[in-house]
């Protein structure tokens, strides 16, 4: 049975929520504001290891080098195909539409 569809469960939840919301706060608003202000001014005690910065730089250089090597190999040689593509002659009721430079769309229409 779905607990969310049970009115008794919903009623118990609402009562527990109201009891929790009615509790007094653990500290006054002034104490909470002072604590937040103190924590905002504190410098974090945790520091990163000294060797981490050179290691990160080495990883960046390594990845950059690999990427540059792969880009150099990916240069495409010019194709030997002519710049203008020839199409087959169209018959009666046929239409050719170029979707982009390399994609022809041949459509055939018939009389009803």
C-alpha positions in Angstrom: 0.0 0.0 0.0 1.3 3.5 -0.8 2.0 5.3 2.4 1.5 8.7 0.7 -2.2 7.8 0.0 -2.9 7.0 3.6 -4.6 10.0 5.4 -3.6 8.6 8.8 0.1 8.6 7.8 -0.2 12.2 6.5 -1.9 13.4 9.7 0.9 11.8 11.8 3.5 13.4 9.7 1.9 16.9 9.9 1.6 16.6 13.7 5.3 15.6 14.0 6.3 18.4 11.7 4.4 21.0 13.8 6.0 19.6 17.0 9.4 19.9 15.5 8.7 23.5 14.1 7.4 24.6 17.5 10.7 23.7 19.3 12.8 26.7 20.5 16.0 27.3 18.6 19.3 26.0 20.1 20.9 29.4 20.0 19.7 33.0 19.8 19.8 34.8 16.4 22.7 37.0 17.7 24.8 34.0 18.6 24.1 32.4 15.3 25.1 35.6 13.4 28.3 35.9 15.5 29.2 32.3 14.7 28.6 32.7 11.0 30.8 35.9 11.0 33.6 34.1 12.9 33.5 31.2 10.5 33.5 33.4 7.4 36.7 35.1 8.6 38.6 31.9 9.5 41.1 30.5 7.1 40.6 26.9 6.2 43.1 24.7 8.1 43.3 22.1 5.4 46.0 22.8 2.8 46.8 20.9 -0.4 50.0 19.0 -0.6 52.9 20.9 -2.2 53.5 18.2 -4.9 49.9 18.5 -6.1 50.5 21.7 -8.1 53.4 20.4 -10.2 51.6 17.1 -10.8 48.5 19.0 -12.0 50.7 21.1 -14.3 52.4 17.9 -15.7 49.0 16.3 -16.4 47.8 19.4 -18.2 51.0 19.6 -20.4 50.7 15.8 -21.1 47.1 16.1 -22.2 47.8 19.2 -24.3 50.7 17.4 -26.0 48.6 14.3 -26.8 45.8 16.5 -28.1 48.2 18.5 -30.4 49.7 15.2 -31.8 46.2 13.8 -32.5 45.1 17.1 -34.2 48.2 17.0 -36.5 47.4 13.4 -37.6 43.7 14.3 -38.2 44.5 16.8 -40.9 42.4 15.7 -43.9 44.0 15.7 -47.3 42.1 17.4 -50.1 39.8 15.1 -52.0 40.3 14.2 -55.6 36.5 14.6 -56.3 35.4 17.5 -58.5 33.8 20.4 -56.8 30.5 20.0 -58.8 28.6 16.8 -58.4 26.7 15.6 -61.4 23.3 14.2 -61.1 21.4 11.6 -63.0 18.8 12.8 -65.5 15.4 13.1 -63.9 12.4 11.5 -65.3 8.8 12.8 -65.5 7.4 13.5 -62.0 10.8 13.4 -60.3 12.3 16.3 -58.3 15.8 16.7 -56.9 16.3 18.9 -53.7 19.7 19.4 -52.2 19.4 19.3 -48.4 23.0 20.4 -48.1 26.1 20.4 -50.2 26.6 16.6 -50.0 23.0 15.4 -49.5 20.6 15.1 -52.5 17.0 14.2 -51.9 15.2 12.6 -54.9 11.4 12.7 -54.7 9.0 11.0 -57.1 5.5 12.2 -57.6 2.7 10.3 -59.4 -0.6 11.6 -60.8 -3.6 10.6 -58.7 
